[in-house]
Amino acid sequence: MQTTLEETGKHSVKLTIEVPPEEFAKDLDAAYRKVSRSVSIPGFRKGKVPRTIIDAQVGQDAVLEEFVRDSLYGYYLEAVREHDLAPVSDPDIDLDDVDEAKPLKFTAALEVRPRLELAEADYKGLKVEKPGAEVPDEEIAENLDRLRERFAELEVVERPATDGDYVVVDLRATVNDEEVAEATRPDALYEVGSGLFTPKLDEELTGKRKGDILKYNDVLPEELGERGGQEVSFTVLLKEVKGKKLPEADDEFAKLASEFDTLDELKVDLRTRLEEMKEREATQALRDRVLAGMIDKTEVDLPDTLIEHETEHRVENARERAERAGITLEQMLEMQGWDEARLRSDAQDHAIRAIKADLVLEAIARTEEFEVTPEEIATEINALAQLSGQDAKTLAKRLNGTGQVTSIAGDIIRSKALDLLIEHADVVPEESKS
């Protein structure tokens, strides 16, 4: 098969593909056999109808339609791989007359992703700040207090209720004096400020004392049965206010809350864990900043089709997230104070940066001549299999069959490129904001 490539525009090319008769003859025969199995012609068994009879009774156009559908696209994909193209649109194929005695010739016009070319000087030595991983004493104290709260006891207090307190309430919900059973809670223990019931309950309880009776209207959460989403009337008797009594921060508490014998040992462990977490966060922030720096300094003109496709993909992902949460996209956006226009604008901005990131990393990988080994792909598939609880061999077979292994290889290549970017970056400590 012979192919030629012609640039026809800023992001468009035309492939001219010529397939010798001996190369496409077997595929044309396969198309005839497929048509032969699908038609009923008196005097002939299905699958045994001669080509001349098919041409006469069914028409060669029907055969050519099968041939084009089953084989022509394969020739096109082979040409795309040969010229290392990344299509962003379906091809517009123009096929010459098919003559079995002559080469099969056709053209395919398509839009393609741009291809960046970067020299080492373009991506090595990028200056970037890395956040620190220091843990101040105040943060240790805050984490220790949170740990103490987990072991806190409740004690009755006479003061007004505030966030973090627990209250004992008789809560009754009605609609037109008819009790709503699923929203009625006698002797309920409730944490003020938790937001675990209706939105106004926390607001109404805050600042109230034992013996107070609260009356208000509110909308029931959707998950509370048939009345979910409806406005109901609430009457709440506040029977008791309980505050948290935290244990003393001492060696006895350390023994109770951890495997350590002293409070000092517990604090050292808290510091170590926080430093490890902050170091992981700082490393991820460094990766993000290095890549963002390369995106910002790289100019590339992107096809509108590519931007629109990636933007729509992100909008659809948002729609699916909303549906999984049991709400519509419009409801989710309303909760965020957004509308679809803002969502699309935000999705487009992120789409452009994501496309540029891929192009930059792919360009670095080409310059550095990175390759992906079968062992690296196998390691990645094994990790995916463990996460999804699937058999690794079964998953590998499915990924190979659907072509998704190519996507995995691309992710590995881009990760290698980002690792190299970071390795050769000029990393300086982030200036303290205090």
Contacts in CASP RR format, 6 or more apart in sequence:
PFRMAT RR
TARGET T0000
AUTHOR 0000-0000-0000
METHOD contacts of the structure
MODEL  1
MQTTLEETGKHSVKLTIEVPPEEFAKDLDAAYRKVSRSVSIPGFRKGKVP
RTIIDAQVGQDAVLEEFVRDSLYGYYLEAVREHDLAPVSDPDIDLDDVDE
AKPLKFTAALEVRPRLELAEADYKGLKVEKPGAEVPDEEIAENLDRLRER
FAELEVVERPATDGDYVVVDLRATVNDEEVAEATRPDALYEVGSGLFTPK
LDEELTGKRKGDILKYNDVLPEELGERGGQEVSFTVLLKEVKGKKLPEAD
DEFAKLASEFDTLDELKVDLRTRLEEMKEREATQALRDRVLAGMIDKTEV
DLPDTLIEHETEHRVENARERAERAGITLEQMLEMQGWDEARLRSDAQDH
AIRAIKADLVLEAIARTEEFEVTPEEIATEINALAQLSGQDAKTLAKRLN
GTGQVTSIAGDIIRSKALDLLIEHADVVPEESKS
1 17 0 8 1.000
1 18 0 8 1.000
1 19 0 8 1.000
1 20 0 8 1.000
1 23 0 8 1.000
1 75 0 8 1.000
1 78 0 8 1.000
1 79 0 8 1.000
2 17 0 8 1.000
2 18 0 8 1.000
3 15 0 8 1.000
3 16 0 8 1.000
3 17 0 8 1.000
3 18 0 8 1.000
3 79 0 8 1.000
3 82 0 8 1.000
3 83 0 8 1.000
4 15 0 8 1.000
4 16 0 8 1.000
5 13 0 8 1.000
5 14 0 8 1.000
5 15 0 8 1.000
5 83 0 8 1.000
5 85 0 8 1.000
6 13 0 8 1.000
6 14 0 8 1.000
6 15 0 8 1.000
6 16 0 8 1.000
7 13 0 8 1.000
8 14 0 8 1.000
8 109 0 8 1.000
10 301 0 8 1.000
10 303 0 8 1.000
11 88 0 8 1.000
11 111 0 8 1.000
11 112 0 8 1.000
11 113 0 8 1.000
11 114 0 8 1.000
11 301 0 8 1.000
11 303 0 8 1.000
11 305 0 8 1.000
12 109 0 8 1.000
12 110 0 8 1.000
12 111 0 8 1.000
12 112 0 8 1.000
13 85 0 8 1.000
13 109 0 8 1.000
13 110 0 8 1.000
13 112 0 8 1.000
14 107 0 8 1.000
14 108 0 8 1.000
14 109 0 8 1.000
14 110 0 8 1.000
15 76 0 8 1.000
15 79 0 8 1.000
15 80 0 8 1.000
15 83 0 8 1.000
15 91 0 8 1.000
15 107 0 8 1.000
15 108 0 8 1.000
15 109 0 8 1.000
15 110 0 8 1.000
16 105 0 8 1.000
16 106 0 8 1.000
16 107 0 8 1.000
17 75 0 8 1.000
17 76 0 8 1.000
17 79 0 8 1.000
17 105 0 8 1.000
17 106 0 8 1.000
17 107 0 8 1.000
17 108 0 8 1.000
18 103 0 8 1.000
18 104 0 8 1.000
18 105 0 8 1.000
19 75 0 8 1.000
19 103 0 8 1.000
19 104 0 8 1.000
19 105 0 8 1.000
20 103 0 8 1.000
21 100 0 8 1.000
21 101 0 8 1.000
21 102 0 8 1.000
21 103 0 8 1.000
21 104 0 8 1.000
24 71 0 8 1.000
24 75 0 8 1.000
24 104 0 8 1.000
25 100 0 8 1.000
27 67 0 8 1.000
27 70 0 8 1.000
27 71 0 8 1.000
28 63 0 8 1.000
28 67 0 8 1.000
28 71 0 8 1.000
28 98 0 8 1.000
28 100 0 8 1.000
30 70 0 8 1.000
30 71 0 8 1.000
31 63 0 8 1.000
31 64 0 8 1.000
31 66 0 8 1.000
31 67 0 8 1.000
31 70 0 8 1.000
31 71 0 8 1.000
32 51 0 8 1.000
32 54 0 8 1.000
32 63 0 8 1.000
33 47 0 8 1.000
34 66 0 8 1.000
34 70 0 8 1.000
35 54 0 8 1.000
35 58 0 8 1.000
35 62 0 8 1.000
35 63 0 8 1.000
35 66 0 8 1.000
36 46 0 8 1.000
36 47 0 8 1.000
36 48 0 8 1.000
36 49 0 8 1.000
36 54 0 8 1.000
37 46 0 8 1.000
37 47 0 8 1.000
38 46 0 8 1.000
39 46 0 8 1.000
39 49 0 8 1.000
39 54 0 8 1.000
39 57 0 8 1.000
39 58 0 8 1.000
40 46 0 8 1.000
41 49 0 8 1.000
41 53 0 8 1.000
41 57 0 8 1.000
44 50 0 8 1.000
44 53 0 8 1.000
49 57 0 8 1.000
54 60 0 8 1.000
54 62 0 8 1.000
54 63 0 8 1.000
55 63 0 8 1.000
64 98 0 8 1.000
67 98 0 8 1.000
68 93 0 8 1.000
68 95 0 8 1.000
72 93 0 8 1.000
72 95 0 8 1.000
72 106 0 8 1.000
75 104 0 8 1.000
75 106 0 8 1.000
76 91 0 8 1.000
76 93 0 8 1.000
76 108 0 8 1.000
79 108 0 8 1.000
80 87 0 8 1.000
85 110 0 8 1.000
85 112 0 8 1.000
86 112 0 8 1.000
86 113 0 8 1.000
86 115 0 8 1.000
87 110 0 8 1.000
87 111 0 8 1.000
87 112 0 8 1.000
87 113 0 8 1.000
88 110 0 8 1.000
88 111 0 8 1.000
88 112 0 8 1.000
88 113 0 8 1.000
88 303 0 8 1.000
88 305 0 8 1.000
88 306 0 8 1.000
88 309 0 8 1.000
89 110 0 8 1.000
89 111 0 8 1.000
89 305 0 8 1.000
90 110 0 8 1.000
91 108 0 8 1.000
91 109 0 8 1.000
91 110 0 8 1.000
92 108 0 8 1.000
92 109 0 8 1.000
92 110 0 8 1.000
93 106 0 8 1.000
93 107 0 8 1.000
93 108 0 8 1.000
94 106 0 8 1.000
94 107 0 8 1.000
94 108 0 8 1.000
94 109 0 8 1.000
95 106 0 8 1.000
96 104 0 8 1.000
96 105 0 8 1.000
96 106 0 8 1.000
98 104 0 8 1.000
111 303 0 8 1.000
111 305 0 8 1.000
111 306 0 8 1.000
112 303 0 8 1.000
113 303 0 8 1.000
113 306 0 8 1.000
113 355 0 8 1.000
113 359 0 8 1.000
114 300 0 8 1.000
114 301 0 8 1.000
114 302 0 8 1.000
114 303 0 8 1.000
114 359 0 8 1.000
115 359 0 8 1.000
115 363 0 8 1.000
116 298 0 8 1.000
116 300 0 8 1.000
116 359 0 8 1.000
116 360 0 8 1.000
116 362 0 8 1.000
116 363 0 8 1.000
117 363 0 8 1.000
117 366 0 8 1.000
117 367 0 8 1.000
118 298 0 8 1.000
118 360 0 8 1.000
118 363 0 8 1.000
118 364 0 8 1.000
118 367 0 8 1.000
119 367 0 8 1.000
120 367 0 8 1.000
122 298 0 8 1.000
123 294 0 8 1.000
123 360 0 8 1.000
123 364 0 8 1.000
123 421 0 8 1.000
123 424 0 8 1.000
124 424 0 8 1.000
125 424 0 8 1.000
125 425 0 8 1.000
125 426 0 8 1.000
126 290 0 8 1.000
126 293 0 8 1.000
126 294 0 8 1.000
126 297 0 8 1.000
126 421 0 8 1.000
126 424 0 8 1.000
126 425 0 8 1.000
126 426 0 8 1.000
127 425 0 8 1.000
127 426 0 8 1.000
127 428 0 8 1.000
128 286 0 8 1.000
128 289 0 8 1.000
128 290 0 8 1.000
128 293 0 8 1.000
128 425 0 8 1.000
128 426 0 8 1.000
128 427 0 8 1.000
128 428 0 8 1.000
129 289 0 8 1.000
129 427 0 8 1.000
129 428 0 8 1.000
129 429 0 8 1.000
129 430 0 8 1.000
129 431 0 8 1.000
130 282 0 8 1.000
130 285 0 8 1.000
130 286 0 8 1.000
130 289 0 8 1.000
130 427 0 8 1.000
130 428 0 8 1.000
130 429 0 8 1.000
130 430 0 8 1.000
131 278 0 8 1.000
131 281 0 8 1.000
131 282 0 8 1.000
131 285 0 8 1.000
131 286 0 8 1.000
131 430 0 8 1.000
132 278 0 8 1.000
132 282 0 8 1.000
132 429 0 8 1.000
132 430 0 8 1.000
133 275 0 8 1.000
133 278 0 8 1.000
133 279 0 8 1.000
133 281 0 8 1.000
133 282 0 8 1.000
134 275 0 8 1.000
134 278 0 8 1.000
135 271 0 8 1.000
135 274 0 8 1.000
135 275 0 8 1.000
135 278 0 8 1.000
139 274 0 8 1.000
140 267 0 8 1.000
140 270 0 8 1.000
140 271 0 8 1.000
140 274 0 8 1.000
143 270 0 8 1.000
143 274 0 8 1.000
144 249 0 8 1.000
144 266 0 8 1.000
144 267 0 8 1.000
144 270 0 8 1.000
145 246 0 8 1.000
147 257 0 8 1.000
147 270 0 8 1.000
148 246 0 8 1.000
148 247 0 8 1.000
148 249 0 8 1.000
148 253 0 8 1.000
148 257 0 8 1.000
149 244 0 8 1.000
149 246 0 8 1.000
150 257 0 8 1.000
151 246 0 8 1.000
151 247 0 8 1.000
151 253 0 8 1.000
151 256 0 8 1.000
151 257 0 8 1.000
152 244 0 8 1.000
152 245 0 8 1.000
152 246 0 8 1.000
152 247 0 8 1.000
153 244 0 8 1.000
153 245 0 8 1.000
153 247 0 8 1.000
154 166 0 8 1.000
154 242 0 8 1.000
154 243 0 8 1.000
154 244 0 8 1.000
154 245 0 8 1.000
155 242 0 8 1.000
155 243 0 8 1.000
155 245 0 8 1.000
156 240 0 8 1.000
156 241 0 8 1.000
156 242 0 8 1.000
156 243 0 8 1.000
157 165 0 8 1.000
157 241 0 8 1.000
157 242 0 8 1.000
157 243 0 8 1.000
158 209 0 8 1.000
158 210 0 8 1.000
158 241 0 8 1.000
159 209 0 8 1.000
159 241 0 8 1.000
160 206 0 8 1.000
160 207 0 8 1.000
160 208 0 8 1.000
160 209 0 8 1.000
160 241 0 8 1.000
161 167 0 8 1.000
161 192 0 8 1.000
161 205 0 8 1.000
161 206 0 8 1.000
161 207 0 8 1.000
161 208 0 8 1.000
161 209 0 8 1.000
161 238 0 8 1.000
161 241 0 8 1.000
162 192 0 8 1.000
162 206 0 8 1.000
162 207 0 8 1.000
163 192 0 8 1.000
163 193 0 8 1.000
163 202 0 8 1.000
163 206 0 8 1.000
164 191 0 8 1.000
164 192 0 8 1.000
164 193 0 8 1.000
164 194 0 8 1.000
164 243 0 8 1.000
164 244 0 8 1.000
165 191 0 8 1.000
165 192 0 8 1.000
165 241 0 8 1.000
165 242 0 8 1.000
165 243 0 8 1.000
165 244 0 8 1.000
166 189 0 8 1.000
166 190 0 8 1.000
166 191 0 8 1.000
166 192 0 8 1.000
166 241 0 8 1.000
166 242 0 8 1.000
166 243 0 8 1.000
166 244 0 8 1.000
167 189 0 8 1.000
167 190 0 8 1.000
167 192 0 8 1.000
167 205 0 8 1.000
167 238 0 8 1.000
167 239 0 8 1.000
167 240 0 8 1.000
167 241 0 8 1.000
167 242 0 8 1.000
168 187 0 8 1.000
168 188 0 8 1.000
168 189 0 8 1.000
168 238 0 8 1.000
168 239 0 8 1.000
168 240 0 8 1.000
168 242 0 8 1.000
169 185 0 8 1.000
169 187 0 8 1.000
169 188 0 8 1.000
169 190 0 8 1.000
169 205 0 8 1.000
169 236 0 8 1.000
169 237 0 8 1.000
169 238 0 8 1.000
169 239 0 8 1.000
170 185 0 8 1.000
170 186 0 8 1.000
170 187 0 8 1.000
170 188 0 8 1.000
170 236 0 8 1.000
170 237 0 8 1.000
170 239 0 8 1.000
171 183 0 8 1.000
171 184 0 8 1.000
171 185 0 8 1.000
171 186 0 8 1.000
171 188 0 8 1.000
171 197 0 8 1.000
171 201 0 8 1.000
171 234 0 8 1.000
171 235 0 8 1.000
171 236 0 8 1.000
172 179 0 8 1.000
172 184 0 8 1.000
172 234 0 8 1.000
172 235 0 8 1.000
172 236 0 8 1.000
173 179 0 8 1.000
173 180 0 8 1.000
173 183 0 8 1.000
173 184 0 8 1.000
173 220 0 8 1.000
173 232 0 8 1.000
173 233 0 8 1.000
173 234 0 8 1.000
174 180 0 8 1.000
174 232 0 8 1.000
174 233 0 8 1.000
174 235 0 8 1.000
175 227 0 8 1.000
175 230 0 8 1.000
175 232 0 8 1.000
175 233 0 8 1.000
180 220 0 8 1.000
180 227 0 8 1.000
180 232 0 8 1.000
182 224 0 8 1.000
182 225 0 8 1.000
182 227 0 8 1.000
183 198 0 8 1.000
183 220 0 8 1.000
183 224 0 8 1.000
183 227 0 8 1.000
183 232 0 8 1.000
183 234 0 8 1.000
187 239 0 8 1.000
190 196 0 8 1.000
190 197 0 8 1.000
190 201 0 8 1.000
190 205 0 8 1.000
192 202 0 8 1.000
192 205 0 8 1.000
192 206 0 8 1.000
193 202 0 8 1.000
193 206 0 8 1.000
194 202 0 8 1.000
195 201 0 8 1.000
195 202 0 8 1.000
197 221 0 8 1.000
198 218 0 8 1.000
198 219 0 8 1.000
198 220 0 8 1.000
198 221 0 8 1.000
198 234 0 8 1.000
199 218 0 8 1.000
199 219 0 8 1.000
200 216 0 8 1.000
200 218 0 8 1.000
200 234 0 8 1.000
201 218 0 8 1.000
201 234 0 8 1.000
201 236 0 8 1.000
204 214 0 8 1.000
204 216 0 8 1.000
204 236 0 8 1.000
205 214 0 8 1.000
205 236 0 8 1.000
205 238 0 8 1.000
208 214 0 8 1.000
208 238 0 8 1.000
209 238 0 8 1.000
209 241 0 8 1.000
210 238 0 8 1.000
210 239 0 8 1.000
210 240 0 8 1.000
210 241 0 8 1.000
211 237 0 8 1.000
211 238 0 8 1.000
211 239 0 8 1.000
212 237 0 8 1.000
212 238 0 8 1.000
213 235 0 8 1.000
213 236 0 8 1.000
213 237 0 8 1.000
213 238 0 8 1.000
214 234 0 8 1.000
214 235 0 8 1.000
214 236 0 8 1.000
214 238 0 8 1.000
215 233 0 8 1.000
215 234 0 8 1.000
215 235 0 8 1.000
215 236 0 8 1.000
216 233 0 8 1.000
216 234 0 8 1.000
217 231 0 8 1.000
217 232 0 8 1.000
217 233 0 8 1.000
217 234 0 8 1.000
218 231 0 8 1.000
218 232 0 8 1.000
218 234 0 8 1.000
219 228 0 8 1.000
219 229 0 8 1.000
219 230 0 8 1.000
219 231 0 8 1.000
219 232 0 8 1.000
220 227 0 8 1.000
220 228 0 8 1.000
220 229 0 8 1.000
220 230 0 8 1.000
220 231 0 8 1.000
220 232 0 8 1.000
221 228 0 8 1.000
221 229 0 8 1.000
222 228 0 8 1.000
222 229 0 8 1.000
247 253 0 8 1.000
247 256 0 8 1.000
249 263 0 8 1.000
250 263 0 8 1.000
251 261 0 8 1.000
251 262 0 8 1.000
251 263 0 8 1.000
253 263 0 8 1.000
254 260 0 8 1.000
254 261 0 8 1.000
254 262 0 8 1.000
254 263 0 8 1.000
254 265 0 8 1.000
254 266 0 8 1.000
255 261 0 8 1.000
257 266 0 8 1.000
258 266 0 8 1.000
258 269 0 8 1.000
260 266 0 8 1.000
260 269 0 8 1.000
286 422 0 8 1.000
286 425 0 8 1.000
286 427 0 8 1.000
287 418 0 8 1.000
287 422 0 8 1.000
290 418 0 8 1.000
290 421 0 8 1.000
290 422 0 8 1.000
290 425 0 8 1.000
291 357 0 8 1.000
291 360 0 8 1.000
291 361 0 8 1.000
291 418 0 8 1.000
291 421 0 8 1.000
292 353 0 8 1.000
294 357 0 8 1.000
294 360 0 8 1.000
294 421 0 8 1.000
295 353 0 8 1.000
295 356 0 8 1.000
295 357 0 8 1.000
295 360 0 8 1.000
298 356 0 8 1.000
298 359 0 8 1.000
298 360 0 8 1.000
300 356 0 8 1.000
300 359 0 8 1.000
302 352 0 8 1.000
302 355 0 8 1.000
302 356 0 8 1.000
306 355 0 8 1.000
307 348 0 8 1.000
307 351 0 8 1.000
307 352 0 8 1.000
307 355 0 8 1.000
310 351 0 8 1.000
310 354 0 8 1.000
310 355 0 8 1.000
311 344 0 8 1.000
311 347 0 8 1.000
311 348 0 8 1.000
311 351 0 8 1.000
313 351 0 8 1.000
314 347 0 8 1.000
314 350 0 8 1.000
314 351 0 8 1.000
315 340 0 8 1.000
315 343 0 8 1.000
315 344 0 8 1.000
315 347 0 8 1.000
318 329 0 8 1.000
318 332 0 8 1.000
318 343 0 8 1.000
318 347 0 8 1.000
319 329 0 8 1.000
321 332 0 8 1.000
322 328 0 8 1.000
322 329 0 8 1.000
322 331 0 8 1.000
322 332 0 8 1.000
323 329 0 8 1.000
325 332 0 8 1.000
329 340 0 8 1.000
329 343 0 8 1.000
330 340 0 8 1.000
333 339 0 8 1.000
333 340 0 8 1.000
333 342 0 8 1.000
333 343 0 8 1.000
358 414 0 8 1.000
360 417 0 8 1.000
361 413 0 8 1.000
361 414 0 8 1.000
361 417 0 8 1.000
361 418 0 8 1.000
361 421 0 8 1.000
362 413 0 8 1.000
362 414 0 8 1.000
362 417 0 8 1.000
364 417 0 8 1.000
364 420 0 8 1.000
364 421 0 8 1.000
365 413 0 8 1.000
365 414 0 8 1.000
365 416 0 8 1.000
365 417 0 8 1.000
368 416 0 8 1.000
368 417 0 8 1.000
368 420 0 8 1.000
370 413 0 8 1.000
370 416 0 8 1.000
370 417 0 8 1.000
372 409 0 8 1.000
372 410 0 8 1.000
372 412 0 8 1.000
372 413 0 8 1.000
376 412 0 8 1.000
377 405 0 8 1.000
377 408 0 8 1.000
377 409 0 8 1.000
377 412 0 8 1.000
378 396 0 8 1.000
380 408 0 8 1.000
380 411 0 8 1.000
380 412 0 8 1.000
381 392 0 8 1.000
381 395 0 8 1.000
381 396 0 8 1.000
381 399 0 8 1.000
381 405 0 8 1.000
381 408 0 8 1.000
382 392 0 8 1.000
384 390 0 8 1.000
384 395 0 8 1.000
385 391 0 8 1.000
385 392 0 8 1.000
385 395 0 8 1.000
388 395 0 8 1.000
396 405 0 8 1.000
398 404 0 8 1.000
399 405 0 8 1.000
399 408 0 8 1.000
END
